[in-house]
Amino acid sequence: MVLLTDEAPMSLFDLAALASDLPEAWRSSVLGHVGPANIKVLRMDPRTIDDEVHDYHEGLLVIAGQLRLEVKGEEITINAGQLYQATAGVPHRVLAGSHGTLVIVDLPE
């Protein structure tokens, strides 16, 4: 059985172009949703970002460049093509030297 809906058709996104067009680094833009999950893109730059903690998990997928994090005192480098799951309730901060394009998948409640 095929159900027809009013949802938009599938979309193709040029993630690098979208990230480079964003007015500010480290400010994400929601591209769309898969079910209730948000899919966001952002442009990283080399500056440090203070600790943040969320009450939901985040999937951090580096599309280009690298993301440098500190989690529980440990330095973690996520390279292009790698996905890191930031666990709900665990503080994490961005270390100097990150750059490129990041996709975030999250499910805030």
VMD Tcl script that builds the backbone (N, CA, C; Angstrom):
set m [mol new atoms 327]
animate dup $m
set s [atomselect $m all]
$s set {name element resname resid chain x y z} {
  {N N MET 1 A 0.840 -1.169 0.000}
  {CA C MET 1 A 0.000 0.000 0.000}
  {C C MET 1 A 0.893 1.242 0.000}
  {N N VAL 2 A 0.610 2.210 -0.824}
  {CA C VAL 2 A 1.353 3.458 -0.901}
  {C C VAL 2 A 0.515 4.558 -0.279}
  {N N LEU 3 A 1.111 5.265 0.654}
  {CA C LEU 3 A 0.426 6.384 1.281}
  {C C LEU 3 A 0.961 7.678 0.701}
  {N N LEU 4 A 0.102 8.564 0.301}
  {CA C LEU 4 A 0.508 9.866 -0.194}
  {C C LEU 4 A 0.487 10.857 0.959}
  {N N THR 5 A 1.510 11.696 1.022}
  {CA C THR 5 A 1.577 12.699 2.085}
  {C C THR 5 A 1.879 14.057 1.476}
  {N N ASP 6 A 1.769 15.086 2.298}
  {CA C ASP 6 A 2.089 16.444 1.862}
  {C C ASP 6 A 3.549 16.800 2.126}
  {N N GLU 7 A 4.349 15.830 2.572}
  {CA C GLU 7 A 5.741 16.118 2.880}
  {C C GLU 7 A 6.508 16.467 1.611}
  {N N ALA 8 A 7.545 17.271 1.786}
  {CA C ALA 8 A 8.379 17.672 0.650}
  {C C ALA 8 A 9.087 16.458 0.067}
  {N N PRO 9 A 9.391 16.503 -1.221}
  {CA C PRO 9 A 10.146 15.404 -1.822}
  {C C PRO 9 A 11.567 15.372 -1.264}
  {N N MET 10 A 12.279 14.308 -1.559}
  {CA C MET 10 A 13.665 14.203 -1.117}
  {C C MET 10 A 14.456 15.401 -1.618}
  {N N SER 11 A 15.464 15.776 -0.847}
  {CA C SER 11 A 16.265 16.947 -1.195}
  {C C SER 11 A 17.736 16.579 -1.243}
  {N N LEU 12 A 18.467 17.266 -2.106}
  {CA C LEU 12 A 19.910 17.118 -2.213}
  {C C LEU 12 A 20.548 18.385 -1.654}
  {N N PHE 13 A 21.511 18.223 -0.742}
  {CA C PHE 13 A 22.155 19.363 -0.105}
  {C C PHE 13 A 23.639 19.383 -0.436}
  {N N ASP 14 A 24.163 20.528 -0.805}
  {CA C ASP 14 A 25.602 20.740 -0.952}
  {C C ASP 14 A 26.085 21.274 0.394}
  {N N LEU 15 A 26.527 20.364 1.253}
  {CA C LEU 15 A 26.838 20.720 2.637}
  {C C LEU 15 A 27.957 21.746 2.744}
  {N N ALA 16 A 28.998 21.599 1.946}
  {CA C ALA 16 A 30.111 22.553 2.004}
  {C C ALA 16 A 29.644 23.948 1.610}
  {N N ALA 17 A 28.838 24.045 0.565}
  {CA C ALA 17 A 28.341 25.356 0.118}
  {C C ALA 17 A 27.414 25.965 1.162}
  {N N LEU 18 A 26.531 25.150 1.729}
  {CA C LEU 18 A 25.616 25.663 2.749}
  {C C LEU 18 A 26.380 26.174 3.967}
  {N N ALA 19 A 27.386 25.411 4.404}
  {CA C ALA 19 A 28.175 25.821 5.565}
  {C C ALA 19 A 28.948 27.104 5.280}
  {N N SER 20 A 29.522 27.209 4.088}
  {CA C SER 20 A 30.314 28.412 3.785}
  {C C SER 20 A 29.439 29.651 3.656}
  {N N ASP 21 A 28.161 29.466 3.330}
  {CA C ASP 21 A 27.236 30.595 3.208}
  {C C ASP 21 A 26.668 31.064 4.549}
  {N N LEU 22 A 26.883 30.295 5.611}
  {CA C LEU 22 A 26.354 30.696 6.914}
  {C C LEU 22 A 27.039 31.979 7.379}
  {N N PRO 23 A 26.293 32.883 8.002}
  {CA C PRO 23 A 26.859 34.174 8.389}
  {C C PRO 23 A 27.885 34.103 9.519}
  {N N GLU 24 A 27.852 33.032 10.306}
  {CA C GLU 24 A 28.742 32.953 11.463}
  {C C GLU 24 A 29.161 31.511 11.707}
  {N N ALA 25 A 30.440 31.309 12.012}
  {CA C ALA 25 A 30.920 29.980 12.383}
  {C C ALA 25 A 30.301 29.568 13.718}
  {N N TRP 26 A 30.129 28.277 13.894}
  {CA C TRP 26 A 29.618 27.671 15.116}
  {C C TRP 26 A 28.150 27.996 15.388}
  {N N ARG 27 A 27.421 28.491 14.396}
  {CA C ARG 27 A 25.971 28.684 14.500}
  {C C ARG 27 A 25.332 27.756 13.480}
  {N N SER 28 A 24.656 26.723 13.954}
  {CA C SER 28 A 24.099 25.727 13.043}
  {C C SER 28 A 22.819 26.221 12.386}
  {N N SER 29 A 22.528 25.594 11.265}
  {CA C SER 29 A 21.296 25.850 10.530}
  {C C SER 29 A 20.611 24.509 10.300}
  {N N VAL 30 A 19.333 24.420 10.610}
  {CA C VAL 30 A 18.592 23.169 10.430}
  {C C VAL 30 A 18.301 22.979 8.948}
  {N N LEU 31 A 18.766 21.833 8.409}
  {CA C LEU 31 A 18.510 21.490 7.009}
  {C C LEU 31 A 17.168 20.801 6.844}
  {N N GLY 32 A 16.816 20.004 7.830}
  {CA C GLY 32 A 15.577 19.244 7.753}
  {C C GLY 32 A 15.482 18.293 8.931}
  {N N HIS 33 A 14.588 17.333 8.784}
  {CA C HIS 33 A 14.314 16.387 9.863}
  {C C HIS 33 A 14.178 14.981 9.294}
  {N N VAL 34 A 14.566 14.018 10.090}
  {CA C VAL 34 A 14.272 12.615 9.822}
  {C C VAL 34 A 13.476 12.171 11.033}
  {N N GLY 35 A 12.171 11.967 10.833}
  {CA C GLY 35 A 11.301 11.767 11.979}
  {C C GLY 35 A 11.418 12.998 12.858}
  {N N PRO 36 A 11.570 12.819 14.170}
  {CA C PRO 36 A 11.696 13.980 15.052}
  {C C PRO 36 A 13.135 14.510 15.184}
  {N N ALA 37 A 14.107 13.847 14.565}
  {CA C ALA 37 A 15.507 14.271 14.687}
  {C C ALA 37 A 15.818 15.451 13.770}
  {N N ASN 38 A 16.598 16.390 14.287}
  {CA C ASN 38 A 17.076 17.529 13.499}
  {C C ASN 38 A 18.348 17.145 12.759}
  {N N ILE 39 A 18.491 17.614 11.538}
  {CA C ILE 39 A 19.746 17.514 10.797}
  {C C ILE 39 A 20.219 18.942 10.574}
  {N N LYS 40 A 21.411 19.249 11.106}
  {CA C LYS 40 A 21.936 20.619 11.056}
  {C C LYS 40 A 23.315 20.627 10.405}
  {N N VAL 41 A 23.680 21.768 9.855}
  {CA C VAL 41 A 25.025 21.958 9.313}
  {C C VAL 41 A 25.619 23.212 9.940}
  {N N LEU 42 A 26.937 23.198 10.122}
  {CA C LEU 42 A 27.609 24.409 10.580}
  {C C LEU 42 A 29.025 24.454 10.040}
  {N N ARG 43 A 29.555 25.647 10.052}
  {CA C ARG 43 A 30.937 25.892 9.636}
  {C C ARG 43 A 31.776 26.054 10.893}
  {N N MET 44 A 32.852 25.273 10.966}
  {CA C MET 44 A 33.757 25.355 12.109}
  {C C MET 44 A 34.875 26.347 11.793}
  {N N ASP 45 A 35.424 26.966 12.830}
  {CA C ASP 45 A 36.632 27.769 12.686}
  {C C ASP 45 A 37.559 27.432 13.851}
  {N N PRO 46 A 38.797 27.944 13.847}
  {CA C PRO 46 A 39.802 27.492 14.811}
  {C C PRO 46 A 39.610 27.917 16.265}
  {N N ARG 47 A 38.638 28.755 16.559}
  {CA C ARG 47 A 38.543 29.253 17.939}
  {C C ARG 47 A 37.995 28.196 18.904}
  {N N THR 48 A 38.232 28.430 20.172}
  {CA C THR 48 A 37.761 27.557 21.247}
  {C C THR 48 A 36.321 27.924 21.596}
  {N N ILE 49 A 35.523 26.909 21.895}
  {CA C ILE 49 A 34.136 27.118 22.328}
  {C C ILE 49 A 34.004 26.509 23.726}
  {N N ASP 50 A 33.428 27.254 24.659}
  {CA C ASP 50 A 33.282 26.803 26.048}
  {C C ASP 50 A 32.451 25.529 26.154}
  {N N ASP 51 A 32.574 24.890 27.332}
  {CA C ASP 51 A 31.794 23.682 27.626}
  {C C ASP 51 A 30.322 23.891 27.318}
  {N N GLU 52 A 29.726 22.842 26.769}
  {CA C GLU 52 A 28.273 22.806 26.648}
  {C C GLU 52 A 27.832 21.399 27.000}
  {N N VAL 53 A 26.610 21.295 27.463}
  {CA C VAL 53 A 26.042 20.001 27.816}
  {C C VAL 53 A 24.580 20.021 27.403}
  {N N HIS 54 A 24.117 18.886 26.897}
  {CA C HIS 54 A 22.738 18.785 26.422}
  {C C HIS 54 A 22.040 17.640 27.148}
  {N N ASP 55 A 20.730 17.698 27.201}
  {CA C ASP 55 A 19.976 16.596 27.802}
  {C C ASP 55 A 19.557 15.583 26.736}
  {N N TYR 56 A 20.240 15.587 25.612}
  {CA C TYR 56 A 19.994 14.653 24.511}
  {C C TYR 56 A 21.338 14.325 23.850}
  {N N HIS 57 A 21.394 13.161 23.195}
  {CA C HIS 57 A 22.596 12.772 22.457}
  {C C HIS 57 A 22.716 13.620 21.195}
  {N N GLU 58 A 23.957 13.793 20.730}
  {CA C GLU 58 A 24.220 14.454 19.454}
  {C C GLU 58 A 25.134 13.553 18.631}
  {N N GLY 59 A 24.825 13.410 17.353}
  {CA C GLY 59 A 25.747 12.788 16.415}
  {C C GLY 59 A 26.504 13.902 15.718}
  {N N LEU 60 A 27.835 13.871 15.774}
  {CA C LEU 60 A 28.681 14.903 15.181}
  {C C LEU 60 A 29.457 14.273 14.027}
  {N N LEU 61 A 29.076 14.586 12.801}
  {CA C LEU 61 A 29.666 14.009 11.596}
  {C C LEU 61 A 30.493 15.074 10.887}
  {N N VAL 62 A 31.802 14.867 10.850}
  {CA C VAL 62 A 32.685 15.817 10.177}
  {C C VAL 62 A 32.688 15.495 8.683}
  {N N ILE 63 A 32.278 16.464 7.885}
  {CA C ILE 63 A 32.215 16.304 6.432}
  {C C ILE 63 A 33.544 16.703 5.799}
  {N N ALA 64 A 34.144 17.786 6.286}
  {CA C ALA 64 A 35.443 18.261 5.797}
  {C C ALA 64 A 36.197 18.861 6.972}
  {N N GLY 65 A 37.516 18.708 6.972}
  {CA C GLY 65 A 38.334 19.269 8.041}
  {C C GLY 65 A 38.402 18.352 9.241}
  {N N GLN 66 A 38.411 18.955 10.434}
  {CA C GLN 66 A 38.446 18.168 11.667}
  {C C GLN 66 A 37.832 18.955 12.816}
  {N N LEU 67 A 37.276 18.201 13.746}
  {CA C LEU 67 A 36.696 18.742 14.967}
  {C C LEU 67 A 37.548 18.254 16.127}
  {N N ARG 68 A 38.012 19.190 16.953}
  {CA C ARG 68 A 38.809 18.858 18.128}
  {C C ARG 68 A 37.972 19.139 19.368}
  {N N LEU 69 A 37.738 18.099 20.175}
  {CA C LEU 69 A 36.921 18.211 21.382}
  {C C LEU 69 A 37.719 17.825 22.614}
  {N N GLU 70 A 37.246 18.304 23.753}
  {CA C GLU 70 A 37.688 17.793 25.040}
  {C C GLU 70 A 36.453 17.264 25.744}
  {N N VAL 71 A 36.512 15.985 26.123}
  {CA C VAL 71 A 35.402 15.325 26.808}
  {C C VAL 71 A 35.981 14.598 28.016}
  {N N LYS 72 A 35.517 14.959 29.208}
  {CA C LYS 72 A 35.999 14.347 30.454}
  {C C LYS 72 A 37.520 14.403 30.550}
  {N N GLY 73 A 38.108 15.534 30.158}
  {CA C GLY 73 A 39.550 15.713 30.249}
  {C C GLY 73 A 40.349 15.055 29.139}
  {N N GLU 74 A 39.698 14.355 28.238}
  {CA C GLU 74 A 40.375 13.671 27.132}
  {C C GLU 74 A 40.202 14.463 25.839}
  {N N GLU 75 A 41.302 14.633 25.103}
  {CA C GLU 75 A 41.232 15.289 23.799}
  {C C GLU 75 A 40.852 14.268 22.735}
  {N N ILE 76 A 39.881 14.637 21.919}
  {CA C ILE 76 A 39.386 13.752 20.865}
  {C C ILE 76 A 39.413 14.528 19.556}
  {N N THR 77 A 39.977 13.922 18.518}
  {CA C THR 77 A 39.973 14.524 17.188}
  {C C THR 77 A 39.088 13.685 16.286}
  {N N ILE 78 A 38.103 14.329 15.680}
  {CA C ILE 78 A 37.194 13.673 14.741}
  {C C ILE 78 A 37.539 14.225 13.362}
  {N N ASN 79 A 37.970 13.350 12.477}
  {CA C ASN 79 A 38.389 13.750 11.136}
  {C C ASN 79 A 37.257 13.603 10.132}
  {N N ALA 80 A 37.457 14.173 8.952}
  {CA C ALA 80 A 36.467 14.071 7.877}
  {C C ALA 80 A 36.107 12.606 7.650}
  {N N GLY 81 A 34.820 12.347 7.578}
  {CA C GLY 81 A 34.327 10.990 7.383}
  {C C GLY 81 A 34.074 10.239 8.677}
  {N N GLN 82 A 34.392 10.844 9.814}
  {CA C GLN 82 A 34.175 10.190 11.102}
  {C C GLN 82 A 32.974 10.803 11.819}
  {N N LEU 83 A 32.318 9.955 12.620}
  {CA C LEU 83 A 31.136 10.342 13.387}
  {C C LEU 83 A 31.433 10.123 14.863}
  {N N TYR 84 A 31.118 11.115 15.678}
  {CA C TYR 84 A 31.284 11.017 17.125}
  {C C TYR 84 A 29.921 11.198 17.767}
  {N N GLN 85 A 29.590 10.340 18.741}
  {CA C GLN 85 A 28.345 10.518 19.477}
  {C C GLN 85 A 28.646 11.196 20.800}
  {N N ALA 86 A 28.146 12.417 20.952}
  {CA C ALA 86 A 28.251 13.143 22.215}
  {C C ALA 86 A 27.096 12.679 23.098}
  {N N THR 87 A 27.436 12.119 24.238}
  {CA C THR 87 A 26.447 11.525 25.128}
  {C C THR 87 A 25.690 12.597 25.907}
  {N N ALA 88 A 24.401 12.401 26.032}
  {CA C ALA 88 A 23.558 13.317 26.805}
  {C C ALA 88 A 24.114 13.462 28.217}
  {N N GLY 89 A 24.121 14.709 28.716}
  {CA C GLY 89 A 24.541 14.973 30.079}
  {C C GLY 89 A 26.039 15.065 30.302}
  {N N VAL 90 A 26.846 14.817 29.268}
  {CA C VAL 90 A 28.303 14.865 29.410}
  {C C VAL 90 A 28.829 16.159 28.787}
  {N N PRO 91 A 29.468 17.023 29.588}
  {CA C PRO 91 A 30.006 18.274 29.036}
  {C C PRO 91 A 31.088 18.004 27.990}
  {N N HIS 92 A 31.103 18.826 26.965}
  {CA C HIS 92 A 32.146 18.755 25.942}
  {C C HIS 92 A 32.442 20.175 25.470}
  {N N ARG 93 A 33.696 20.398 25.081}
  {CA C ARG 93 A 34.058 21.723 24.575}
  {C C ARG 93 A 34.922 21.569 23.341}
  {N N VAL 94 A 34.861 22.580 22.486}
  {CA C VAL 94 A 35.639 22.596 21.255}
  {C C VAL 94 A 37.005 23.198 21.560}
  {N N LEU 95 A 38.043 22.497 21.142}
  {CA C LEU 95 A 39.410 22.975 21.315}
  {C C LEU 95 A 39.851 23.781 20.098}
  {N N ALA 96 A 40.851 24.621 20.288}
  {CA C ALA 96 A 41.394 25.418 19.187}
  {C C ALA 96 A 41.895 24.500 18.072}
  {N N GLY 97 A 41.715 24.938 16.847}
  {CA C GLY 97 A 42.238 24.200 15.699}
  {C C GLY 97 A 41.203 23.451 14.891}
  {N N SER 98 A 39.947 23.444 15.319}
  {CA C SER 98 A 38.900 22.820 14.506}
  {C C SER 98 A 38.690 23.660 13.253}
  {N N HIS 99 A 38.252 23.017 12.180}
  {CA C HIS 99 A 37.966 23.737 10.936}
  {C C HIS 99 A 37.179 22.821 10.008}
  {N N GLY 100 A 36.411 23.409 9.101}
  {CA C GLY 100 A 35.696 22.626 8.102}
  {C C GLY 100 A 34.192 22.662 8.282}
  {N N THR 101 A 33.556 21.564 7.878}
  {CA C THR 101 A 32.096 21.460 7.864}
  {C C THR 101 A 31.648 20.330 8.774}
  {N N LEU 102 A 30.654 20.611 9.608}
  {CA C LEU 102 A 30.134 19.649 10.572}
  {C C LEU 102 A 28.636 19.496 10.378}
  {N N VAL 103 A 28.166 18.243 10.382}
  {CA C VAL 103 A 26.735 17.951 10.394}
  {C C VAL 103 A 26.402 17.417 11.783}
  {N N ILE 104 A 25.333 17.943 12.361}
  {CA C ILE 104 A 24.869 17.521 13.683}
  {C C ILE 104 A 23.494 16.887 13.528}
  {N N VAL 105 A 23.327 15.724 14.135}
  {CA C VAL 105 A 22.013 15.081 14.197}
  {C C VAL 105 A 21.656 14.998 15.672}
  {N N ASP 106 A 20.513 15.590 16.041}
  {CA C ASP 106 A 20.106 15.548 17.440}
  {C C ASP 106 A 18.593 15.385 17.550}
  {N N LEU 107 A 18.182 15.031 18.742}
  {CA C LEU 107 A 16.770 14.781 19.012}
  {C C LEU 107 A 16.402 15.426 20.343}
  {N N PRO 108 A 16.328 16.770 20.372}
  {CA C PRO 108 A 15.949 17.423 21.623}
  {C C PRO 108 A 14.527 17.045 22.025}
  {N N GLU 109 A 14.323 16.957 23.317}
  {CA C GLU 109 A 12.975 16.606 23.787}
  {C C GLU 109 A 12.194 17.829 24.162}
}
mol reanalyze $m
mol bondsrecalc $m
mol representation Tube
mol addrep $m
